[in-house]
Amino acid sequence: MFRRSTSTPAVKTTPAASLASGKQAYEARRAAKAGVSLERWMADKQKRAQSELDSARKARVKAQAKPGLLRRLLERAHKPL
């Protein structure tokens, strides 16, 4: 029913350009305080967020891993005969 445009936009948008004006001003102040440009600040922020997601995903996978020998023996010992 709806058609999507297959053409790519001519203007390349940066993460900073997609922010609301108040949020962009806030991030600009933080970038200035850190001594970097707004674009670099936003790129670094995105990298930090991605690394946090990756570490959380790894922690979740590790938590779902097979329990160790001691844990399995304790679970077995607590089961009724």
One Martini backbone bead per residue (centre of mass of N, CA, C, O) as a GRO file, in nm:
protein
   81
    1MET     BB    1   0.061   0.061  -0.024
    2PHE     BB    2   0.330   0.163   0.057
    3ARG     BB    3   0.606   0.359  -0.054
    4ARG     BB    4   0.939   0.347  -0.083
    5SER     BB    5   1.222   0.509  -0.102
    6THR     BB    6   1.524   0.430  -0.292
    7SER     BB    7   1.653   0.684  -0.245
    8THR     BB    8   1.910   0.876  -0.151
    9PRO     BB    9   2.014   1.118   0.026
   10ALA     BB   10   2.205   1.404  -0.040
   11VAL     BB   11   2.215   1.445   0.263
   12LYS     BB   12   2.432   1.415   0.521
   13THR     BB   13   2.368   1.284   0.831
   14THR     BB   14   2.423   1.351   1.153
   15PRO     BB   15   2.373   1.286   1.476
   16ALA     BB   16   2.356   1.594   1.550
   17ALA     BB   17   2.127   1.671   1.338
   18SER     BB   18   1.895   1.479   1.479
   19LEU     BB   19   1.870   1.670   1.701
   20ALA     BB   20   1.759   1.863   1.918
   21SER     BB   21   1.839   2.174   2.012
   22GLY     BB   22   1.880   2.120   2.318
   23LYS     BB   23   2.052   1.861   2.290
   24GLN     BB   24   2.271   1.985   2.112
   25ALA     BB   25   2.366   2.195   2.317
   26TYR     BB   26   2.444   1.999   2.538
   27GLU     BB   27   2.652   1.836   2.369
   28ALA     BB   28   2.829   2.082   2.299
   29ARG     BB   29   2.916   2.144   2.589
   30ARG     BB   30   3.047   1.870   2.646
   31ALA     BB   31   3.251   1.885   2.412
   32ALA     BB   32   3.391   2.146   2.501
   33LYS     BB   33   3.482   2.038   2.778
   34ALA     BB   34   3.652   1.799   2.630
   35GLY     BB   35   3.785   1.920   2.352
   36VAL     BB   36   3.573   1.855   2.119
   37SER     BB   37   3.386   1.783   1.875
   38LEU     BB   38   3.066   1.707   1.814
   39GLU     BB   39   3.111   1.469   1.621
   40ARG     BB   40   3.316   1.318   1.798
   41TRP     BB   41   3.141   1.294   2.049
   42MET     BB   42   2.912   1.128   1.914
   43ALA     BB   43   3.091   0.894   1.822
   44ASP     BB   44   3.194   0.816   2.104
   45LYS     BB   45   2.915   0.769   2.227
   46GLN     BB   46   2.836   0.542   2.033
   47LYS     BB   47   3.072   0.352   2.105
   48ARG     BB   48   3.004   0.323   2.405
   49ALA     BB   49   2.722   0.206   2.368
   50GLN     BB   50   2.811  -0.042   2.203
   51SER     BB   51   3.004  -0.164   2.417
   52GLU     BB   52   2.784  -0.202   2.632
   53LEU     BB   53   2.612  -0.396   2.467
   54ASP     BB   54   2.830  -0.610   2.424
   55SER     BB   55   2.888  -0.667   2.726
   56ALA     BB   56   2.596  -0.748   2.796
   57ARG     BB   57   2.580  -0.982   2.596
   58LYS     BB   58   2.817  -1.145   2.713
   59ALA     BB   59   2.699  -1.173   2.999
   60ARG     BB   60   2.444  -1.324   2.913
   61VAL     BB   61   2.588  -1.566   2.785
   62LYS     BB   62   2.748  -1.646   3.038
   63ALA     BB   63   2.493  -1.693   3.218
   64GLN     BB   64   2.385  -1.927   3.006
   65ALA     BB   65   2.585  -2.111   3.073
   66LYS     BB   66   2.717  -2.378   3.183
   67PRO     BB   67   2.755  -2.510   3.467
   68GLY     BB   68   2.958  -2.597   3.691
   69LEU     BB   69   3.062  -2.851   3.881
   70LEU     BB   70   2.976  -2.749   4.161
   71ARG     BB   71   2.689  -2.665   4.085
   72ARG     BB   72   2.593  -2.945   3.989
   73LEU     BB   73   2.647  -3.097   4.256
   74LEU     BB   74   2.459  -2.924   4.434
   75GLU     BB   75   2.199  -2.976   4.278
   76ARG     BB   76   2.208  -3.284   4.312
   77ALA     BB   77   2.211  -3.286   4.628
   78HIS     BB   78   1.917  -3.132   4.650
   79LYS     BB   79   1.789  -3.365   4.536
   80PRO     BB   80   1.576  -3.600   4.549
   81LEU     BB   81   1.572  -3.958   4.554
   0.00000   0.00000   0.00000
